[in-house]
């Protein structure tokens, strides 16, 4: 039998899924033990117990200076910025993606502009945003919006253009106006893709958030990582990076479950 036709059992699938993570932890444990054997004061690969102690200190013990639980206060600050920016980006992408995909005149006007904007490196705009908008929350949220919204707009516009032309013609035959066609024919079919676009932009959104917090912030996950780096506190940096990854994975999973729950037919199309 060809390998292309073989499928793992459920237990095998779970084992294969967990294998890379287990191997990574084992490799880290051996690497850490080897470095600490040569130099007990080594900070590059702290022992697993040291990482656990750091998590306990950051997440379960109040900071002596502020009284806050630093991991949770940093997480709250970062998530407010991230979700605010993603919400704004989603709304912008939905509106402009629909009109660019549906209306030829708007497409001729805005499609080249959006394509050009999507090619601008957002991090290169960060100094400009800080100068124009200040060092507060507005500049950080704007950076994320600039970074993810143009790509989402282009993806949704392409999705609109991929819709069968026959559907539009039938709606016009039944007397549907442009508004009605947009709301009743186009919108329901692109909403699943909108959620998928959002999932695909989670990685870049976190990148822009961490970069903005690293340069100018007094709280947040990115701020904390770049604050402790000067002390080579890898016992804090590693858990924070893992926590950011876990938050991104949970958000991605939740968005996918939302898509399947609200638009179950979209899951059939993806198979």
MIZA-196294 format. One line per 8 residues: their letters; for each residue x, y, z of N, C-alpha, C. Coordinates in Angstrom, 2 decimals, always signed. Example, Ala and Ser with C-alpha at 12.3 -4.5 7.8 and 13.67 -1.06 7.14 Angstrom:
as	+13.19:-5.69:+7.80:+12.30:-4.50:+7.80:+13.20:-3.30:+7.80 | +12.85:-2.25:+7.08:+13.67:-1.06:+7.14:+12.90:+0.03:+7.87
***
This chain:
xxxxxxxx	+0.85:-1.20:+0.00:+0.00:+0.00:+0.00:+0.88:+1.25:+0.00 | +0.47:+2.22:-0.79:+1.21:+3.47:-0.84:+1.06:+4.25:+0.46 | +2.13:+4.93:+0.86:+2.09:+5.72:+2.08:+1.05:+6.83:+2.01 | +0.80:+7.31:+0.80:-0.14:+8.42:+0.66:-1.56:+8.00:+1.04 | -1.81:+6.69:+1.04:-3.15:+6.18:+1.36:-3.26:+5.64:+2.78 | -2.17:+5.66:+3.54:-2.22:+5.16:+4.92:-2.51:+6.30:+5.88 | -3.31:+6.02:+6.90:-3.66:+7.01:+7.90:-3.41:+6.45:+9.29 | -2.86:+7.25:+10.20:-2.59:+6.75:+11.55:-3.88:+6.58:+12.35
xxxxxxxx	-3.85:+5.67:+13.29:-4.98:+5.53:+14.21:-5.02:+6.74:+15.14 | -6.10:+6.83:+15.90:-6.24:+7.98:+16.80:-5.12:+8.03:+17.83 | -4.78:+6.86:+18.40:-3.72:+6.81:+19.40:-2.38:+7.16:+18.77 | -2.12:+6.61:+17.59:-0.87:+6.92:+16.89:-0.78:+8.39:+16.55 | -1.90:+8.97:+16.15:-1.92:+10.39:+15.81:-1.56:+11.24:+17.02 | -2.12:+10.88:+18.19:-1.81:+11.64:+19.40:-0.34:+11.48:+19.78 | +0.16:+10.23:+19.65:+1.57:+9.98:+19.98:+2.50:+10.77:+19.06 | +2.19:+10.78:+17.76:+3.00:+11.54:+16.82:+2.92:+13.04:+17.09
xxxxxxxx	+1.75:+13.50:+17.50:+1.58:+14.92:+17.79:+2.43:+15.35:+18.99 | +2.49:+14.48:+20.01:+3.22:+14.83:+21.24:+4.72:+14.59:+21.12 | +5.13:+13.73:+20.19:+6.54:+13.34:+20.10:+7.51:+14.52:+19.96 | +7.26:+15.48:+19.03:+8.22:+16.58:+18.90:+8.35:+17.41:+20.19 | +7.23:+17.60:+20.90:+7.29:+18.39:+22.13:+8.08:+17.65:+23.21 | +7.85:+16.33:+23.33:+8.60:+15.55:+24.31:+10.09:+15.55:+23.98 | +10.42:+15.36:+22.70:+11.83:+15.37:+22.30:+12.47:+16.71:+22.58 | +11.73:+17.80:+22.38:+12.27:+19.14:+22.66:+12.56:+19.30:+24.14
xxxxxxxx	+11.64:+18.85:+24.99:+11.85:+18.96:+26.44:+13.03:+18.11:+26.88 | +13.11:+16.89:+26.35:+14.23:+16.01:+26.70:+15.56:+16.62:+26.25 | +15.59:+17.15:+25.02:+16.82:+17.76:+24.52:+17.22:+18.96:+25.37 | +16.21:+19.75:+25.77:+16.52:+20.90:+26.63:+17.07:+20.42:+27.98 | +16.47:+19.37:+28.54:+16.95:+18.86:+29.81:+18.39:+18.39:+29.75 | +18.74:+17.65:+28.69:+20.12:+17.19:+28.53:+21.07:+18.36:+28.31 | +20.65:+19.31:+27.46:+21.50:+20.47:+27.21:+21.73:+21.30:+28.45 | +20.66:+21.50:+29.22:+20.78:+22.28:+30.46:+21.69:+21.57:+31.45
xxxxxxxx	+21.50:+20.24:+31.61:+22.32:+19.49:+32.55:+23.80:+19.54:+32.16 | +24.07:+19.46:+30.86:+25.46:+19.49:+30.41:+26.10:+20.84:+30.68 | +25.38:+21.92:+30.42:+25.94:+23.26:+30.64:+26.11:+23.53:+32.13 | +25.14:+23.14:+32.94:+25.24:+23.38:+34.38:+26.32:+22.52:+35.02 | +26.60:+21.36:+34.45:+27.69:+20.52:+34.97:+29.04:+21.22:+34.78 | +29.19:+21.91:+33.64:+30.43:+22.64:+33.39:+30.49:+23.95:+34.17 | +29.31:+24.60:+34.32:+29.26:+25.90:+35.00:+27.95:+26.01:+35.76 | +27.93:+25.76:+37.05:+26.67:+25.81:+37.82:+25.99:+27.18:+37.79
xxxxxxxx	+26.76:+28.23:+37.46:+26.17:+29.57:+37.42:+25.67:+29.95:+36.03 | +25.70:+29.00:+35.10:+25.27:+29.28:+33.72:+23.81:+29.72:+33.68 | +23.51:+30.76:+32.90:+22.15:+31.30:+32.81:+21.48:+31.03:+31.47 | +22.24:+30.52:+30.51:+21.69:+30.36:+29.17:+20.60:+29.30:+29.12 | +20.84:+28.16:+29.76:+19.86:+27.07:+29.78:+19.60:+26.68:+31.24 | +18.76:+27.44:+31.92:+18.50:+27.13:+33.33:+17.81:+25.78:+33.48 | +17.97:+25.20:+34.65:+17.35:+23.89:+34.92:+15.84:+24.02:+34.93 | +15.17:+22.89:+34.69:+13.71:+22.90:+34.65:+13.13:+23.38:+35.98
xxxxxxxx	+13.77:+23.01:+37.09:+13.28:+23.46:+38.39:+13.41:+24.97:+38.53 | +14.47:+25.52:+37.95:+14.63:+26.97:+37.97:+13.53:+27.66:+37.18 | +13.13:+27.08:+36.06:+12.02:+27.63:+35.27:+10.72:+27.57:+36.07 | +10.50:+26.46:+36.77:+9.28:+26.33:+37.58:+9.27:+27.37:+38.70 | +10.42:+27.58:+39.32:+10.51:+28.58:+40.39:+10.22:+29.98:+39.84 | +10.70:+30.27:+38.63:+10.44:+31.57:+38.03:+8.97:+31.76:+37.71 | +8.32:+30.70:+37.22:+6.88:+30.78:+36.95:+6.11:+31.04:+38.24 | +6.49:+30.35:+39.29:+5.84:+30.56:+40.59:+6.03:+31.99:+41.07
xxxxxxxx	+7.23:+32.52:+40.88:+7.52:+33.89:+41.33:+6.76:+34.93:+40.53 | +6.65:+34.72:+39.22:+6.01:+35.71:+38.36:+4.49:+35.60:+38.36 | +3.96:+34.39:+38.53:+2.52:+34.18:+38.38:+1.77:+34.05:+39.70 | +2.44:+33.57:+40.73:+1.73:+33.23:+41.97:+2.15:+34.06:+43.17 | +3.14:+34.91:+43.00:+3.59:+35.75:+44.11:+3.51:+37.22:+43.70 | +2.92:+38.09:+44.55:+2.83:+39.50:+44.21:+4.20:+40.16:+44.18 | +4.35:+41.10:+43.27:+5.60:+41.84:+43.17:+5.78:+42.71:+44.41 | +6.95:+42.67:+45.06:+7.14:+43.46:+46.28:+6.97:+44.96:+46.07
xxxxxxxx	+7.27:+45.42:+44.87:+7.21:+46.86:+44.62:+5.81:+47.34:+44.27 | +5.12:+46.60:+43.41:+3.80:+47.04:+42.93:+2.64:+46.27:+43.54 | +2.92:+45.10:+44.09:+1.85:+44.27:+44.63:+1.08:+43.51:+43.58 | +1.49:+43.59:+42.31:+0.79:+42.90:+41.22:+1.41:+41.53:+40.96 | +0.59:+40.65:+40.43:+1.09:+39.38:+39.93:+1.54:+39.63:+38.49 | +2.84:+39.71:+38.30:+3.40:+40.28:+37.08:+2.96:+39.55:+35.81 | +2.96:+38.23:+35.85:+2.58:+37.49:+34.63:+1.16:+37.84:+34.21 | +0.25:+37.93:+35.17:-1.15:+38.19:+34.84:-1.38:+39.64:+34.46
xxxxxxxx	-0.69:+40.56:+35.11:-0.85:+41.97:+34.73:-0.24:+42.23:+33.35 | +0.88:+41.60:+33.06:+1.49:+41.73:+31.73:+0.59:+41.11:+30.67 | +0.02:+39.95:+30.99:-0.88:+39.28:+30.04:-2.10:+40.14:+29.74 | -2.69:+40.70:+30.78:-3.87:+41.55:+30.58:-3.57:+42.75:+29.70 | -2.43:+43.42:+29.96:-2.07:+44.59:+29.16:-1.85:+44.22:+27.69 | -1.17:+43.11:+27.45:-0.89:+42.70:+26.07:-2.15:+42.27:+25.34 | -3.02:+41.52:+26.03:-4.23:+41.04:+25.36:-5.19:+42.17:+25.04 | -5.26:+43.18:+25.87:-6.11:+44.33:+25.56:-5.64:+45.00:+24.28
xxxxxxxx	-4.34:+45.21:+24.17:-3.79:+45.82:+22.95:-4.02:+44.92:+21.74 | -3.75:+43.63:+21.91:-3.86:+42.71:+20.78:-5.28:+42.60:+20.28 | -6.22:+42.33:+21.18:-7.60:+42.12:+20.75:-8.25:+43.42:+20.26 | -7.85:+44.55:+20.81:-8.36:+45.82:+20.30:-7.92:+46.01:+18.84 | -6.65:+45.75:+18.58:-6.13:+45.91:+17.21:-6.75:+44.90:+16.26 | -6.90:+43.66:+16.70:-7.49:+42.64:+15.83:-8.96:+42.94:+15.55 | -9.67:+43.47:+16.54:-11.06:+43.84:+16.31:-11.19:+44.95:+15.27 | -10.35:+45.97:+15.39:-10.35:+47.07:+14.42:-9.97:+46.55:+13.04
xxxxxxxx	-8.95:+45.71:+12.99:-8.48:+45.17:+11.70:-9.57:+44.33:+11.04 | -10.28:+43.55:+11.84:-11.34:+42.70:+11.29:-12.45:+43.54:+10.67 | -12.85:+44.59:+11.36:-13.89:+45.46:+10.84:-13.45:+46.15:+9.55 | -12.23:+46.68:+9.54:-11.70:+47.33:+8.34:-11.62:+46.34:+7.18 | -11.11:+45.14:+7.46:-10.95:+44.14:+6.40:-12.30:+43.72:+5.85 | -13.29:+43.57:+6.70:-14.61:+43.14:+6.22:-15.21:+44.18:+5.29 | -15.17:+45.44:+5.68:-15.78:+46.50:+4.88:-15.03:+46.68:+3.56 | -13.74:+46.89:+3.64:-12.98:+47.18:+2.42:-12.80:+45.93:+1.56
xxxxxxxx	-12.66:+44.76:+2.17:-12.56:+43.54:+1.38:-13.80:+43.29:+0.55 | -14.97:+43.55:+1.14:-16.22:+43.36:+0.41:-16.37:+44.34:-0.74 | -16.16:+45.62:-0.46:-16.40:+46.61:-1.51:-15.35:+46.51:-2.62 | -14.12:+46.18:-2.28:-13.10:+46.02:-3.32:-13.41:+44.81:-4.18 | -13.87:+43.73:-3.56:-14.19:+42.54:-4.32:-15.45:+42.67:-5.15 | -16.43:+43.45:-4.66:-17.72:+43.54:-5.33:-17.78:+44.62:-6.40 | -17.18:+45.77:-6.14:-17.38:+46.94:-6.99:-16.14:+47.21:-7.85 | -16.25:+47.09:-9.15:-15.08:+47.29:-10.02:-14.44:+48.66:-9.90
xxxxxxxx	-15.25:+49.72:-9.75:-14.68:+51.06:-9.64:-13.86:+51.20:-8.35 | -14.40:+50.67:-7.25:-13.66:+50.72:-5.99:-12.41:+49.85:-6.08 | -12.52:+48.72:-6.77:-11.36:+47.85:-6.93:-10.27:+48.55:-7.72 | -10.65:+49.25:-8.78:-9.65:+49.99:-9.57:-9.02:+51.10:-8.75 | -9.79:+51.68:-7.84:-9.29:+52.79:-7.02:-8.40:+52.33:-5.88 | -8.83:+51.29:-5.15:-8.18:+50.95:-3.88:-7.30:+49.71:-3.92 | -7.56:+48.78:-4.84:-6.79:+47.52:-4.84:-5.28:+47.76:-4.98 | -4.83:+48.60:-5.93:-3.38:+48.84:-6.01:-2.83:+49.53:-4.75
xxxxxxxx	-3.62:+50.43:-4.17:-3.17:+51.13:-2.96:-3.02:+50.15:-1.80 | -4.01:+49.29:-1.59:-3.94:+48.32:-0.51:-2.79:+47.35:-0.73 | -2.59:+46.93:-1.99:-1.48:+46.02:-2.29:-0.14:+46.67:-1.97 | -0.02:+47.96:-2.26:+1.22:+48.67:-1.97:+1.43:+48.81:-0.47 | +0.37:+49.18:+0.25:+0.48:+49.34:+1.70:+0.86:+48.03:+2.37 | +0.35:+46.92:+1.84:+0.64:+45.62:+2.45:+2.11:+45.24:+2.31 | +2.83:+45.90:+1.38:+4.24:+45.59:+1.18:+5.15:+46.43:+2.06 | +4.62:+47.45:+2.73:+5.42:+48.30:+3.59:+5.75:+47.53:+4.88
xxxxxxxx	+7.03:+47.43:+5.26:+7.36:+46.75:+6.53:+6.80:+47.53:+7.71 | +5.85:+46.99:+8.43:+5.22:+47.76:+9.52:+6.20:+48.24:+10.58 | +7.22:+47.42:+10.88:+8.16:+47.82:+11.93:+8.97:+49.04:+11.52 | +9.12:+49.26:+10.20:+9.81:+50.46:+9.75:+9.01:+51.72:+10.05 | +7.69:+51.56:+10.23:+6.83:+52.70:+10.52:+6.74:+52.99:+12.02 | +7.30:+52.11:+12.85:+7.14:+52.27:+14.29:+7.69:+53.61:+14.81 | +8.89:+54.04:+14.40:+9.35:+55.36:+14.87:+8.42:+56.49:+14.45 | +7.88:+56.40:+13.23:+6.96:+57.43:+12.75:+5.70:+57.45:+13.61
xxxxxxxx	+5.19:+56.27:+13.92:+3.98:+56.19:+14.74:+4.22:+56.76:+16.13 | +5.37:+56.48:+16.71:+5.67:+57.01:+18.03:+5.79:+58.53:+18.01 | +6.35:+59.06:+16.91:+6.50:+60.52:+16.80:+5.14:+61.18:+16.59 | +4.32:+60.61:+15.73:+3.04:+61.22:+15.37:+1.98:+60.98:+16.45 | +1.90:+59.74:+16.93:+0.81:+59.36:+17.84:+1.23:+59.29:+19.30 | +2.51:+59.47:+19.57:+2.98:+59.40:+20.95:+3.34:+57.98:+21.34 | +3.71:+57.81:+22.59:+4.19:+56.53:+23.08:+3.11:+55.71:+23.78 | +1.87:+56.15:+23.70:+0.78:+55.47:+24.40:+0.24:+54.28:+23.64
xxxxxxxx	-0.98:+53.90:+24.01:-1.60:+52.70:+23.44:-1.96:+52.87:+21.96 | -2.27:+54.10:+21.55:-2.73:+54.32:+20.18:-1.70:+53.88:+19.16 | -0.43:+54.22:+19.39:+0.61:+53.88:+18.42:+0.82:+52.37:+18.35 | +0.72:+51.68:+19.47:+0.91:+50.23:+19.47:-0.22:+49.53:+18.73 | -1.45:+49.95:+19.00:-2.60:+49.35:+18.33:-2.57:+49.67:+16.84 | -2.20:+50.89:+16.50:-2.12:+51.28:+15.08:-1.09:+50.45:+14.34 | +0.04:+50.16:+14.98:+1.06:+49.34:+14.33:+0.51:+47.97:+13.97 | -0.21:+47.35:+14.88:-0.77:+46.03:+14.61:-1.79:+46.11:+13.48
xxxxxxxx	-2.64:+47.15:+13.51:-3.65:+47.31:+12.46:-2.98:+47.46:+11.10 | -1.96:+48.31:+11.02:-1.25:+48.50:+9.76:-0.59:+47.20:+9.30 | -0.15:+46.41:+10.27:+0.55:+45.18:+9.93:-0.35:+44.07:+9.41 | -1.60:+43.99:+9.91:-2.44:+42.84:+9.56:-3.63:+43.19:+8.67 | -4.16:+44.40:+8.76:-5.38:+44.73:+8.03:-5.21:+44.66:+6.51 | -4.14:+45.21:+5.91:-4.03:+45.13:+4.44:-4.02:+43.71:+3.92 | -3.33:+42.80:+4.58:-3.31:+41.41:+4.13:-4.70:+40.79:+4.23 | -5.43:+41.11:+5.29:-6.78:+40.59:+5.44:-7.71:+41.15:+4.36
xxxxxxxx	-7.56:+42.43:+4.04:-8.38:+43.05:+3.00:-8.15:+42.34:+1.66 | -6.90:+42.13:+1.30:-6.59:+41.49:+0.03:-7.14:+40.07:-0.02 | -7.02:+39.35:+1.07:-7.50:+37.97:+1.10:-9.02:+37.92:+0.95 | -9.72:+38.79:+1.65:-11.19:+38.80:+1.55:-11.65:+39.25:+0.17 | -10.96:+40.24:-0.40:-11.33:+40.69:-1.74:-11.18:+39.55:-2.75 | -10.12:+38.78:-2.63:-9.93:+37.64:-3.53:-11.01:+36.59:-3.32 | -11.42:+36.40:-2.06:-12.49:+35.45:-1.78:-13.80:+35.90:-2.43 | -14.09:+37.20:-2.39:-15.30:+37.71:-3.04:-15.23:+37.46:-4.54
xxxxxxxx	-14.06:+37.70:-5.13:-13.92:+37.50:-6.57:-14.05:+36.02:-6.96 | -13.76:+35.12:-6.03:-13.86:+33.69:-6.32:-15.29:+33.17:-6.26 | -16.21:+33.96:-5.72:-17.59:+33.48:-5.64:-18.15:+33.26:-7.05 | -18.93:+32.21:-7.25:-19.48:+31.94:-8.59:-20.30:+33.12:-9.11 | -20.00:+33.52:-10.33:-20.71:+34.65:-10.93:-22.20:+34.34:-11.09 | -22.52:+33.07:-11.20:-23.92:+32.68:-11.37:-24.77:+33.12:-10.18 | -24.18:+33.10:-8.99:-24.93:+33.51:-7.80:-25.32:+34.98:-7.88 | -24.39:+35.80:-8.33:-24.66:+37.24:-8.46:-25.74:+37.48:-9.52
xxxxxxxx	-25.63:+36.76:-10.63:-26.61:+36.93:-11.72:-28.00:+36.51:-11.26 | -28.09:+35.41:-10.54:-29.39:+34.96:-10.04:-29.99:+35.97:-9.07 | -29.13:+36.53:-8.20:-29.63:+37.53:-7.25:-30.10:+38.78:-7.98 | -29.39:+39.18:-9.04:-29.81:+40.33:-9.83:-31.13:+40.04:-10.56 | -31.27:+38.80:-11.06:-32.50:+38.42:-11.75:-33.70:+38.51:-10.82 | -33.48:+38.18:-9.55:-34.56:+38.25:-8.56:-34.78:+39.66:-8.04 | -34.07:+40.63:-8.60:-34.28:+42.03:-8.25:-33.46:+42.53:-7.10 | -32.42:+41.81:-6.71:-31.60:+42.23:-5.60:-30.74:+43.44:-5.95
xxxxxxxx	-30.70:+44.40:-5.05:-29.83:+45.56:-5.22:-28.41:+45.20:-4.80 | -27.48:+46.13:-5.02:-26.09:+45.87:-4.63:-25.98:+45.62:-3.13 | -26.74:+46.40:-2.34:-26.73:+46.22:-0.90:-27.25:+44.84:-0.52 | -28.34:+44.45:-1.12:-28.93:+43.14:-0.81:-28.02:+42.00:-1.22 | -27.41:+42.14:-2.39:-26.48:+41.10:-2.83:-25.29:+41.00:-1.88 | -24.80:+42.16:-1.47:-23.67:+42.16:-0.54:-24.01:+41.52:+0.79 | -25.18:+41.85:+1.34:-25.54:+41.38:+2.67:-26.04:+39.94:+2.67 | -26.74:+39.53:+1.60:-27.38:+38.22:+1.61:-26.65:+37.15:+0.82
xxxxxxxx	-25.81:+37.57:-0.13:-25.10:+36.60:-0.96:-23.61:+36.57:-0.61 | -23.00:+37.74:-0.60:-21.55:+37.80:-0.42:-21.15:+37.63:+1.05 | -21.77:+38.41:+1.93:-21.36:+38.42:+3.33:-21.39:+37.04:+3.99 | -22.47:+36.27:+3.88:-22.49:+34.97:+4.55:-21.38:+34.03:+4.08 | -20.95:+34.19:+2.83:-19.96:+33.26:+2.29:-18.53:+33.67:+2.60 | -18.30:+34.93:+2.96:-16.93:+35.34:+3.26:-16.65:+35.40:+4.76 | -17.68:+35.32:+5.59:-17.45:+35.37:+7.03:-16.57:+34.22:+7.53 | -16.76:+32.98:+7.06:-15.81:+31.93:+7.49:-14.38:+32.25:+7.09
xxxxxxxx	-14.21:+32.81:+5.88:-12.87:+33.17:+5.45:-12.31:+34.31:+6.30 | -13.16:+35.20:+6.78:-12.72:+36.28:+7.64:-12.10:+35.73:+8.92 | -12.75:+34.71:+9.49:-12.21:+34.10:+10.70:-10.88:+33.42:+10.40 | -10.80:+32.76:+9.24:-9.55:+32.12:+8.85:-8.45:+33.15:+8.65 | -8.77:+34.28:+8.03:-7.80:+35.37:+7.87:-7.28:+35.83:+9.22 | -8.20:+35.95:+10.17:-7.82:+36.39:+11.51:-6.86:+35.39:+12.14 | -7.15:+34.12:+11.97:-6.26:+33.09:+12.51:-4.86:+33.19:+11.89 | -4.80:+33.41:+10.59:-3.51:+33.47:+9.90:-2.69:+34.69:+10.31
xxxxxxxx	-3.36:+35.72:+10.80:-2.67:+36.95:+11.17:-2.31:+37.01:+12.65 | -2.61:+35.97:+13.41:-2.27:+35.98:+14.84:-0.77:+36.07:+15.05 | +0.00:+35.31:+14.28:+1.45:+35.34:+14.42:+2.04:+36.72:+14.17 | +1.74:+37.32:+12.99:+2.24:+38.69:+12.75:+1.75:+39.69:+13.79 | +0.52:+39.56:+14.24:-0.02:+40.49:+15.24:+0.79:+40.42:+16.53 | +1.10:+39.21:+16.98:+1.93:+39.08:+18.18:+3.32:+39.66:+17.95 | +3.87:+39.46:+16.77:+5.19:+40.01:+16.45:+5.20:+41.52:+16.59 | +4.21:+42.18:+15.99:+4.17:+43.64:+16.05:+3.90:+44.12:+17.47
xxxxxxxx	+3.09:+43.38:+18.22:+2.81:+43.76:+19.60:+4.07:+43.69:+20.45 | +4.81:+42.58:+20.35:+6.02:+42.42:+21.14:+7.04:+43.50:+20.79 | +7.16:+43.81:+19.50:+8.11:+44.84:+19.07:+7.75:+46.19:+19.66 | +6.47:+46.56:+19.61:+6.04:+47.84:+20.14:+6.23:+47.91:+21.65 | +5.90:+46.82:+22.36:+6.05:+46.82:+23.81:+7.52:+46.84:+24.21 | +8.37:+46.24:+23.40:+9.79:+46.22:+23.73:+10.41:+47.61:+23.68 | +9.89:+48.45:+22.77:+10.48:+49.78:+22.59:+9.90:+50.78:+23.57 | +8.57:+50.74:+23.76:+7.95:+51.75:+24.61:+6.71:+51.17:+25.29
xxxxxxxx	+6.87:+50.78:+26.54:+5.74:+50.29:+27.34:+6.19:+50.20:+28.78 | +5.24:+50.20:+29.69:+5.56:+49.98:+31.09:+4.88:+48.73:+31.64 | +4.27:+47.96:+30.73:+3.67:+46.68:+31.09:+3.47:+45.90:+29.80 | +3.26:+44.61:+29.95:+3.05:+43.77:+28.78:+4.08:+42.65:+28.70 | +3.74:+41.62:+27.97:+4.63:+40.46:+27.87:+5.93:+40.82:+27.15 | +5.83:+41.57:+26.07:+7.03:+41.99:+25.36:+7.89:+42.91:+26.20 | +7.26:+43.81:+26.93:+7.99:+44.71:+27.82:+8.79:+43.93:+28.85 | +8.16:+42.91:+29.46:+8.84:+42.15:+30.51:+10.02:+41.37:+29.95
xxxxxxxx	+9.84:+40.77:+28.77:+10.93:+39.99:+28.18:+12.15:+40.87:+27.93 | +11.94:+42.05:+27.37:+13.07:+42.91:+27.05:+13.59:+43.65:+28.28 | +12.79:+43.70:+29.35:+13.27:+44.29:+30.59:+14.27:+43.38:+31.29 | +13.94:+42.08:+31.33:+14.81:+41.15:+32.07:+15.97:+40.64:+31.24 | +15.97:+40.92:+29.94:+17.05:+40.40:+29.11:+18.39:+40.98:+29.53 | +18.37:+42.22:+30.07:+19.63:+42.86:+30.47:+20.29:+42.11:+31.63 | +19.51:+41.33:+32.37:+20.04:+40.53:+33.47:+20.25:+39.07:+33.07 | +20.08:+38.79:+31.78:+20.20:+37.42:+31.25:+19.28:+36.47:+32.01
xxxxxxxx	+18.07:+36.93:+32.31:+17.12:+36.12:+33.08:+16.35:+35.18:+32.16 | +17.06:+34.16:+31.68:+16.43:+33.20:+30.79:+15.35:+32.39:+31.50 | +15.44:+32.30:+32.83:+14.41:+31.59:+33.59:+13.07:+32.30:+33.53 | +13.07:+33.60:+33.21:+11.83:+34.36:+33.01:+11.47:+34.44:+31.53 | +12.47:+34.60:+30.69:+12.22:+34.77:+29.26:+11.60:+33.51:+28.66 | +12.16:+32.35:+28.95:+11.62:+31.10:+28.39:+10.15:+30.88:+28.76 | +9.77:+30.99:+30.04:+8.35:+30.83:+30.38:+7.45:+31.86:+29.71 | +7.93:+33.09:+29.57:+7.11:+34.12:+28.91:+6.91:+33.79:+27.44
xxxxxxxx	+7.97:+33.31:+26.78:+7.84:+32.94:+25.37:+6.86:+31.76:+25.23 | +6.97:+30.79:+26.12:+6.05:+29.65:+26.08:+4.62:+30.10:+26.36 | +4.44:+31.05:+27.25:+3.11:+31.55:+27.58:+2.50:+32.29:+26.39 | +3.30:+33.09:+25.71:+2.83:+33.79:+24.52:+2.40:+32.77:+23.46 | +3.22:+31.73:+23.28:+2.88:+30.69:+22.31:+1.59:+30.00:+22.68 | +1.42:+29.69:+23.97:+0.20:+29.03:+24.42:-1.02:+29.92:+24.20 | -0.90:+31.20:+24.47:-2.01:+32.13:+24.24:-2.39:+32.17:+22.76 | -1.38:+32.18:+21.90:-1.65:+32.20:+20.46:-2.32:+30.91:+20.01
xxxxxxxx	-1.87:+29.78:+20.53:-2.47:+28.49:+20.17:-3.93:+28.42:+20.65 | -4.18:+28.88:+21.87:-5.55:+28.86:+22.40:-6.45:+29.76:+21.57 | -5.97:+30.95:+21.22:-6.76:+31.87:+20.41:-7.05:+31.28:+19.04 | -6.04:+30.68:+18.43:-6.23:+30.05:+17.12:-7.27:+28.93:+17.20 | -7.19:+28.10:+18.24:-8.14:+27.00:+18.41:-9.55:+27.53:+18.64 | -9.66:+28.58:+19.48:-10.98:+29.13:+19.77:-11.62:+29.72:+18.52 | -10.84:+30.40:+17.69:-11.38:+30.97:+16.45:-11.83:+29.86:+15.50 | -11.06:+28.78:+15.43:-11.44:+27.68:+14.55:-12.72:+27.01:+15.04
xxxxxxxx	-12.84:+26.82:+16.35:-14.08:+26.25:+16.90:-15.26:+27.17:+16.64 | -15.02:+28.48:+16.74:-16.09:+29.45:+16.47:-16.55:+29.34:+15.02 | -15.60:+29.23:+14.10:-15.96:+29.10:+12.67:-16.80:+27.85:+12.44 | -16.39:+26.75:+13.03:-17.12:+25.49:+12.82:-18.50:+25.55:+13.47 | -18.59:+26.19:+14.65:-19.87:+26.25:+15.35:-20.87:+27.15:+14.63 | -20.40:+28.29:+14.13:-21.30:+29.25:+13.50:-21.53:+28.91:+12.03 | -20.51:+28.40:+11.35:-20.61:+28.06:+9.93:-20.17:+26.61:+9.71 | -20.95:+25.65:+10.16:-20.53:+24.24:+10.04:-20.30:+23.80:+8.60
xxxxxxx	-20.99:+24.42:+7.65:-20.81:+24.05:+6.25:-19.43:+24.40:+5.74 | -18.77:+25.39:+6.36:-17.43:+25.77:+5.90:-16.42:+24.68:+6.20 | -16.66:+23.87:+7.23:-15.75:+22.78:+7.55:-15.86:+21.67:+6.51 | -17.03:+21.50:+5.95:-17.20:+20.50:+4.88:-16.47:+20.93:+3.62 | -16.48:+22.24:+3.34:-15.80:+22.75:+2.15:-14.30:+22.57:+2.26 | -13.77:+22.65:+3.49:-12.32:+22.58:+3.68:-11.79:+21.16:+3.51 | -12.67:+20.15:+3.56:-12.21:+18.77:+3.45:-11.98:+18.36:+2.01
***
